[in-house]
């Protein structure tokens, strides 16, 4: 196994690189700074509400592929 590390500064380049890796069936991980994810108070409240709904059995877990599609729509 070989590990390649690259620093990509443009978000559009990250998207293209991910598509290429997926097409070739290459497993990859992406490390991003937590500072890139700033959530509003409303978003945090929604996360907490969703967590509580899950813990109380009001909702079920979602398939990772569905979550990934949603994330790719929001953060292309």
HELIX and SHEET records of a PDB file:
HELIX    1   1 UNK A   11  UNK A   23  1                                  13    
HELIX    2   2 UNK A   34  UNK A   36  5                                   3    
HELIX    3   3 UNK A   41  UNK A   55  1                                  15    
HELIX    4   4 UNK A   64  UNK A   74  1                                  11    
END                                                                             
